[in-house]
Amino acid sequence: MNEVHTPRLVYDDDCGFCTWCVEQFAARGEFELVGYSQLSPDQLARLPEEYEECMHLLTDDAVYSCGAALEEVLSRTDRPTRTVAALLATLPGSENLWETGYRFGADRRDVFGKVLSRCTR
């Protein structure tokens, strides 16, 4: 029988806003947080070449990146977030919605980090 691992949430651990976000996700779901600086060679091999462009969720069966990672993470958290994620997934063009939403936050992380931030290393 194969061992099932806790999904690994890979993020930019030099970014205070990014760190704050993944800690919020981990408080509401079961994730192992892995900063870019902590990646093992095996984990790194599973990521896209330009992995530092966004967060990723590594499961035993798949790798979710950027907006897809956000959608998958939120679908694995406690309610009501999981319910909202499920509803958003039913909308036409939801893949673009997730990516657009992710990019909106990621591209403004310096601004958001002034309000929502966690000290890094």
Sine and cosine of phi, psi and omega as CSV:
sin_phi,cos_phi,sin_psi,cos_psi,sin_omega,cos_omega
0.00,0.00,0.75,-0.66,-0.02,-1.00
-0.98,0.22,0.64,-0.77,0.05,-1.00
-0.98,0.22,0.70,-0.71,0.04,-1.00
-0.99,-0.11,0.79,-0.62,-0.03,-1.00
-0.99,-0.15,0.47,-0.88,0.11,-0.99
-0.90,0.44,0.72,-0.70,0.03,-1.00
-0.85,0.53,0.66,-0.75,-0.02,-1.00
-0.98,-0.20,0.82,-0.57,0.01,-1.00
-0.99,-0.17,0.94,-0.35,-0.09,-1.00
-0.99,-0.12,0.76,-0.65,-0.12,-0.99
-0.50,-0.87,0.19,-0.98,0.02,-1.00
-0.99,0.15,0.98,-0.21,-0.05,-1.00
-0.99,0.15,0.08,1.00,0.16,-0.99
-1.00,-0.06,-0.08,1.00,-0.06,-1.00
-0.96,-0.28,0.89,-0.45,0.00,-1.00
-0.89,0.45,-0.63,0.78,0.04,-1.00
-0.91,0.41,-0.69,0.73,0.02,-1.00
-0.87,0.49,-0.70,0.71,0.01,-1.00
-0.88,0.47,-0.69,0.72,0.03,-1.00
-0.86,0.51,-0.72,0.70,-0.02,-1.00
-0.87,0.50,-0.77,0.64,-0.06,-1.00
-0.92,0.38,-0.51,0.86,0.08,-1.00
-0.91,0.41,-0.58,0.81,0.07,-1.00
-0.91,0.42,-0.67,0.74,0.04,-1.00
-0.89,0.46,-0.70,0.72,-0.03,-1.00
-0.91,0.41,-0.49,0.87,0.04,-1.00
-0.95,0.31,-0.32,0.95,-0.07,-1.00
-0.91,-0.42,-0.02,1.00,0.01,-1.00
-0.42,-0.91,0.03,-1.00,-0.03,-1.00
-0.97,-0.23,0.98,-0.21,0.00,-1.00
-0.67,-0.74,0.56,-0.83,0.19,-0.98
-1.00,-0.09,0.85,-0.53,-0.02,-1.00
-1.00,0.07,0.79,-0.61,-0.01,-1.00
-0.75,-0.66,0.94,-0.33,0.05,-1.00
-0.96,0.28,0.37,-0.93,0.02,-1.00
-0.80,0.61,-0.63,0.78,-0.05,-1.00
-0.95,0.32,-0.19,0.98,-0.05,-1.00
-0.96,-0.29,0.04,1.00,-0.09,-1.00
-0.89,0.45,0.72,-0.70,0.10,-0.99
-0.99,0.16,0.31,-0.95,0.06,-1.00
-0.84,0.54,-0.62,0.79,0.02,-1.00
-0.91,0.41,-0.67,0.74,0.02,-1.00
-0.91,0.41,-0.70,0.72,0.00,-1.00
-0.87,0.50,-0.61,0.79,-0.01,-1.00
-0.91,0.42,-0.43,0.90,-0.02,-1.00
-1.00,0.10,-0.26,0.97,-0.08,-1.00
-1.00,0.04,0.42,-0.91,0.09,-1.00
-0.90,0.44,0.35,-0.94,-0.06,-1.00
-0.82,0.58,-0.68,0.73,-0.02,-1.00
-0.99,-0.15,0.78,0.62,-0.11,-0.99
-0.88,0.47,-0.41,0.91,-0.06,-1.00
-0.97,0.25,0.05,1.00,0.02,-1.00
-0.98,0.18,-0.31,0.95,-0.06,-1.00
-0.21,-0.98,0.01,-1.00,0.05,-1.00
-0.99,0.10,0.30,-0.95,-0.03,-1.00
-0.62,-0.78,0.48,-0.88,0.13,-0.99
-0.87,-0.49,0.87,-0.49,0.03,-1.00
-0.98,-0.18,0.88,-0.48,0.12,-0.99
-0.93,-0.37,0.07,-1.00,0.02,-1.00
-0.88,0.48,-0.51,0.86,-0.13,-0.99
-0.95,-0.31,-0.24,0.97,-0.15,-0.99
-0.45,-0.89,0.25,-0.97,0.15,-0.99
-0.82,-0.58,0.84,-0.55,0.04,-1.00
-0.94,-0.34,0.71,-0.71,-0.06,-1.00
-0.78,-0.62,0.55,-0.84,0.11,-0.99
0.84,0.54,-0.84,-0.54,-0.03,-1.00
-0.88,0.48,-0.60,0.80,0.03,-1.00
-0.91,0.41,-0.57,0.82,0.06,-1.00
-0.92,0.40,-0.68,0.73,0.03,-1.00
-0.87,0.50,-0.73,0.69,0.02,-1.00
-0.86,0.51,-0.72,0.69,-0.04,-1.00
-0.92,0.39,-0.65,0.76,0.03,-1.00
-0.88,0.47,-0.76,0.65,-0.03,-1.00
-0.90,0.43,-0.53,0.85,0.03,-1.00
-0.95,0.31,-0.23,0.97,0.00,-1.00
-0.96,-0.27,0.18,0.98,0.01,-1.00
-0.99,-0.16,0.08,-1.00,0.03,-1.00
-0.92,0.39,0.29,-0.96,0.13,-0.99
-0.94,0.34,0.49,-0.87,0.12,0.99
-1.00,0.05,-0.15,0.99,-0.06,-1.00
-0.84,0.54,-0.68,0.74,0.00,-1.00
-0.88,0.48,-0.64,0.77,0.01,-1.00
-0.91,0.41,-0.69,0.73,0.03,-1.00
-0.88,0.47,-0.68,0.73,0.03,-1.00
-0.87,0.49,-0.67,0.74,0.01,-1.00
-0.90,0.43,-0.65,0.76,0.03,-1.00
-0.91,0.41,-0.69,0.72,0.01,-1.00
-0.89,0.45,-0.57,0.82,-0.01,-1.00
-0.91,0.42,-0.34,0.94,-0.01,-1.00
-1.00,0.09,-0.20,0.98,-0.03,-1.00
-0.96,0.29,0.60,-0.80,0.09,-1.00
-0.87,0.50,0.70,-0.72,0.00,-1.00
0.96,0.26,0.37,0.93,-0.07,-1.00
-0.88,0.48,-0.48,0.88,0.03,-1.00
-0.88,0.48,-0.68,0.73,0.05,-1.00
-0.92,0.38,-0.58,0.82,0.02,-1.00
-0.87,0.49,-0.73,0.68,0.00,-1.00
-0.89,0.45,-0.71,0.70,-0.02,-1.00
-0.91,0.41,-0.68,0.73,0.02,-1.00
-0.89,0.46,-0.70,0.71,0.03,-1.00
-0.89,0.46,-0.68,0.73,0.02,-1.00
-0.89,0.46,-0.75,0.66,-0.04,-1.00
-0.89,0.46,-0.60,0.80,0.03,-1.00
-0.84,0.54,-0.76,0.65,0.00,-1.00
-0.93,0.36,-0.71,0.71,-0.05,-1.00
-0.90,0.43,-0.63,0.77,-0.02,-1.00
-0.96,0.29,-0.25,0.97,-0.01,-1.00
-0.88,-0.47,0.37,0.93,-0.08,-1.00
-0.89,0.45,-0.48,0.88,0.07,-1.00
-0.91,0.42,-0.65,0.76,0.01,-1.00
-0.94,0.35,-0.78,0.63,-0.01,-1.00
-0.89,0.46,-0.53,0.85,-0.01,-1.00
-0.91,0.42,-0.31,0.95,0.06,-1.00
-0.95,0.30,-0.35,0.94,-0.03,-1.00
-0.94,-0.35,-0.68,0.73,-0.04,-1.00
-0.87,-0.49,0.96,-0.26,-0.07,-1.00
-0.45,-0.89,0.47,-0.88,0.07,-1.00
-0.83,-0.56,0.72,-0.70,0.04,-1.00
-0.83,0.55,0.67,-0.75,0.03,-1.00
-0.95,-0.31,0.40,-0.92,-0.02,-1.00
0.13,0.99,0.00,0.00,0.00,0.00
